[in-house]
C-alpha cells in the first residue's frame, strides 16, 4: 500500500481540444508563490511535440485556471523537431533562487541524445505572465543521454549541487560554481544513487522532484524502474551540508501505479513526479500518470520521515 494518498479528483489536468495539449498532459513541476501553486506541466500535441503549460491552484489540489497557450515552447535547434516523432521541451523541474525561477528540462530534437537544458525567468515577469525566459543552454556532457535534472536551490561552498542522470541508469551529481556560465565538458558526474538488485528500483533510478529543505536534510524523491518497466516513487534524505551523502533511502516504494490513470495511458504503469511542496506539515507530490495525466497525492511529513528513518540501512 502506498504511503501517499491520491487526490480523489485525480487526474487534475487532462488532454483536451487545445492542439498543443491534445495528446498528453503530464510530468508536472511545481512552485508556490504568494499563496498560489503554479503547476508547470509537459504537454504533447498530436504530432508528439512537447511544450510546457501552466495551471494554477489555490489549495494545491484543485486547478482553478489553465492558460490557453504554452508558457514555453521549443526555440533552439537542439529541441526542435528534426524528424517525425517525439521532440521538444520535456519534464520541467523548477526552483526559486533569489529573484529568479530556474527551470531545468529535457531538450530533445528526435535524433540526438536527450540533453538537460537550463533557462530562467525573473519572478516579477512570471507573476505578470510576461514570458521573458532567458536563452536556454545545454548543460549536459557531450554525446551522452542525460535527463532528470535540477539543482538544490541553495549555493554551497563548492557551488550549486546539480543532480542529473547521465547514461540512463544512475543518479549523479556535479557542483556548478556559476549556473550562467557552465562548460558541460568540465562536468565530472559523481554517482549519487544507483539501482538496487532484486528490488523495485533494480533497473534504473532518476531524480523526481527538486529537493525540499528540512532541518534534517534535503528531502528528495526519485523514480525507480523495475525490469518489467514499472515506474514507482521512492525517497532519499541528503545531508543538509554535504548533499552528496545519502543519509537514508526508503526500502519500499512510496507510490506505485495502482489507479486506472496510472496503469493505462500513453505509457502504461507509470507514476513520474517532477514537483513537490510542503504545506502545513503535508507533502504534496505532483506526478504524471501513465504519461498522459497530471495527478497529485499527499502524505504526512512525519510519516515520510519515519519511513526514511527506517531506511537508513538501505542506501
C-alpha positions in Angstrom: 0.0 0.0 0.0 1.4 3.4 -1.0 2.2 5.9 1.7 1.0 8.7 -0.5 -2.8 9.1 -0.8 -4.1 10.0 -4.2 -6.4 13.0 -4.5 -9.9 11.7 -5.1 -10.4 14.1 -8.0 -7.4 12.9 -10.0 -6.5 13.5 -12.7 -6.4 17.2 -12.1 -5.3 18.0 -15.7 -6.2 16.0 -18.8 -5.6 16.4 -22.5 -8.3 18.5 -24.2 -9.2 20.1 -27.5 -6.3 22.6 -27.5 -3.9 21.4 -30.2 -0.7 21.7 -28.1 -2.1 19.6 -25.3 -4.4 17.3 -27.2 -2.4 14.0 -26.8 -1.0 14.2 -23.3 -0.6 16.4 -20.2 1.8 15.0 -17.7 5.1 15.2 -15.6 4.5 18.4 -13.7 6.9 20.6 -11.9 5.6 23.0 -9.3 6.3 26.2 -7.3 4.4 28.1 -4.7 4.3 31.9 -4.9 2.3 34.3 -2.8 -0.1 31.6 -1.6 -0.8 30.1 -5.1 0.5 26.9 -6.5 1.8 27.1 -10.1 1.9 23.8 -11.9 4.3 23.6 -14.9 3.2 20.6 -16.9 4.5 18.9 -20.0 2.0 18.9 -22.8 2.2 16.9 -26.1 0.4 17.6 -29.3 -0.8 15.0 -31.8 2.5 15.3 -33.7 4.3 14.5 -30.4 5.8 17.9 -29.9 6.3 18.7 -26.2 5.8 22.2 -24.8 5.3 23.4 -21.2 1.9 24.7 -20.0 0.9 26.3 -16.8 -2.0 25.7 -14.4 -2.9 27.4 -11.1 -4.3 26.1 -7.9 -5.3 27.9 -4.7 -5.4 24.8 -2.5 -2.7 22.7 -4.1 -5.3 20.2 -5.3 -8.0 21.7 -7.5 -7.0 23.5 -10.6 -8.7 26.9 -10.9 -7.1 28.0 -14.2 -5.1 26.6 -17.1 -3.5 29.0 -19.5 -4.7 28.8 -23.1 -1.2 28.8 -24.6 2.1 27.2 -23.6 4.4 29.3 -21.5 7.5 27.7 -23.0 8.0 26.1 -26.4 11.0 24.8 -28.4 13.2 27.7 -29.6 16.7 26.3 -30.1 18.0 23.8 -32.7 18.7 21.2 -30.0 14.9 20.9 -29.1 13.2 21.5 -32.5 11.8 18.5 -34.4 14.3 17.1 -36.9 12.2 14.1 -38.0 8.7 12.9 -37.3 8.2 11.6 -33.8 8.9 12.9 -30.2 10.7 16.1 -29.7 10.6 19.4 -27.7 10.8 20.5 -24.1 10.1 17.8 -21.6 9.6 17.2 -17.9 10.2 20.7 -16.3 11.7 21.0 -12.8 11.6 24.5 -11.2 13.2 26.1 -8.2 13.3 29.6 -6.9 16.8 31.1 -6.3 16.8 34.8 -5.3 14.6 36.7 -7.7 14.9 34.1 -10.4 12.8 31.0 -11.2 15.2 28.4 -12.6 13.8 25.8 -14.9 15.6 22.6 -15.9 14.1 20.4 -18.6 14.9 17.7 -21.1 15.6 19.0 -24.6 15.1 16.6 -27.5 15.3 17.0 -31.2 14.2 13.5 -32.1 17.6 12.4 -33.3 20.4 13.1 -30.9 20.6 12.0 -27.3 18.2 13.9 -24.9 20.0 16.7 -23.1 19.4 18.8 -20.0 18.6 22.4 -20.8 18.6 25.3 -18.4 16.7 28.6 -18.5 15.3 31.1 -16.1 12.7 33.9 -15.7 12.5 36.8 -13.3 9.9 36.3 -10.6 8.1 39.6 -11.4 7.8 38.7 -15.1 6.4 35.3 -14.2 3.8 36.7 -11.9 2.8 39.2 -14.6 2.6 36.4 -17.2 5.4 38.0 -19.2 7.3 35.1 -20.6 10.7 36.7 -20.9 12.7 33.5 -20.5 16.4 33.6 -20.7 18.0 32.0 -23.7 18.3 28.3 -22.9 21.6 26.5 -22.8 22.6 22.9 -22.7 24.3 21.8 -19.5 24.8 18.1 -20.3 28.1 16.4 -21.2 28.5 16.0 -25.0 27.4 12.8 -26.7 25.6 11.2 -23.8 22.0 10.6 -22.8 21.2 13.0 -19.9 17.9 14.0 -18.2 16.0 14.0 -14.9 17.8 17.1 -13.7 17.6 20.0 -11.3 19.7 21.8 -8.7 19.2 22.2 -5.0 18.0 25.8 -4.6 21.0 26.9 -2.4 24.6 27.5 -3.2 27.1 25.6 -1.1 30.8 26.4 -0.7 31.6 24.1 -3.7 28.8 25.6 -5.8 25.3 24.6 -6.8 24.5 20.9 -6.3 23.3 19.7 -9.7 21.6 16.3 -9.9 21.0 14.6 -13.2 21.1 11.1 -14.8 24.0 10.7 -17.2 24.0 7.4 -19.2 20.5 6.3 -18.3 20.9 4.3 -15.1 22.3 6.1 -12.1 21.6 9.5 -10.4 24.8 11.5 -10.5 25.8 15.0 -9.3 28.1 17.8 -10.1 29.0 21.0 -8.3 28.5 24.1 -10.5 30.0 27.4 -9.4 28.0 29.5 -11.8 24.8 28.4 -13.4 25.0 31.1 -16.0 28.5 30.1 -17.2 28.6 26.3 -17.4 31.1 24.3 -19.5 29.4 20.9 -19.8 32.8 19.4 -20.9 34.1 20.0 -17.4 31.4 18.0 -15.6 32.7 15.0 -13.7 29.4 13.5 -12.7 30.0 11.5 -9.5 27.5 8.8 -8.5 24.8 9.8 -6.1 22.3 6.9 -6.2 22.2 3.6 -8.1 19.6 0.8 -8.6 19.3 -2.0 -6.0 19.4 -5.5 -7.4 16.2 -7.5 -6.7 14.1 -4.6 -5.6 11.5 -2.4 -7.3 14.2 0.1 -8.4 16.6 -2.5 -9.9 16.8 -1.3 -13.5 17.4 2.5 -13.2 16.8 5.5 -11.0 16.3 9.2 -11.7 15.5 12.4 -9.9 11.8 13.1 -9.4 11.2 16.5 -7.8 13.7 19.1 -6.7 15.0 18.5 -3.1 13.0 20.1 -0.3 14.9 21.7 2.6 14.2 20.4 6.1 16.3 20.7 9.3 17.2 17.0 9.0 18.4 17.4 5.4 17.2 17.6 1.8 14.0 15.5 1.2 14.3 14.2 -2.3 12.0 11.9 -4.3 13.2 9.7 -7.1 11.6 7.4 -9.6 12.8 3.8 -9.7 12.2 1.4 -12.6 12.0 -2.4 -12.4 12.9 -4.8 -15.1 9.3 -5.2 -16.1 9.3 -1.4 -16.7 7.0 -0.3 -13.9 7.8 3.2 -12.6 7.5 3.8 -8.9 8.5 6.5 -6.4 11.0 6.4 -3.6 12.6 8.9 -1.2 16.0 9.7 0.0 17.3 12.2 2.5 20.5 14.1 1.6 22.9 15.6 4.2 21.9 19.2 4.8 25.5 20.5 4.4 27.0 17.7 2.2 24.2 16.7 -0.1 26.4 14.2 -1.9 25.9 12.0 1.2 22.7 10.0 1.2 21.6 9.6 4.8 18.7 7.3 4.2 16.6 5.7 1.5 13.1 4.2 1.6 13.1 0.4 1.3 9.5 0.2 -0.1 8.1 2.5 -2.8 6.1 5.5 -1.6 3.8 5.4 -4.6 3.2 2.7 -7.2 0.9 2.5 -10.3 -2.5 1.3 -9.0 -5.2 3.7 -10.2 -6.6 3.5 -13.7 -4.9 6.8 -14.7 -1.5 5.3 -13.7 -1.9 1.8 -15.2 -3.3 2.7 -18.6 -2.3 5.7 -20.8 0.4 6.7 -23.3 2.9 4.6 -21.4 1.4 2.1 -19.0 2.3 1.6 -15.3 4.0 4.9 -14.7 4.0 7.4 -11.8 6.5 10.1 -12.6 6.8 13.2 -10.3 8.7 16.4 -11.3 7.5 18.6 -8.4 6.7 18.5 -4.7 6.0 21.0 -2.0 5.2 21.1 1.8 2.1 22.8 3.1 1.0 22.6 6.8 3.3 19.5 7.5 1.8 17.7 4.5 3.8 16.8 1.4 2.1 17.4 -2.0 3.6 15.3 -4.8 2.7 16.2 -8.3 3.2 13.5 -10.9 2.4 12.2 -14.3 0.1 9.2 -14.5 0.8 6.8 -17.4 2.5 9.6 -19.3 -1.0 11.1 -20.0 -2.4 12.9 -17.0 -1.4 15.3 -14.2 -2.1 14.0 -10.7 -1.4 14.9 -7.1 -1.0 12.8 -4.0 -0.4 13.8 -0.4 1.4 12.3 2.7 2.0 13.5 6.2 5.6 14.7 6.5 6.0 12.9 9.8 5.2 9.6 8.2 7.6 10.2 5.4 10.4 11.0 7.8 9.6 7.8 9.7 9.8 5.8 6.5 13.2 7.4 5.8 14.5 6.8 9.3 13.6 3.1 8.9 15.5 3.1 5.6 18.9 4.2 6.9 20.4 0.8 6.1 19.2 0.7 2.5 21.2 3.4 0.8 
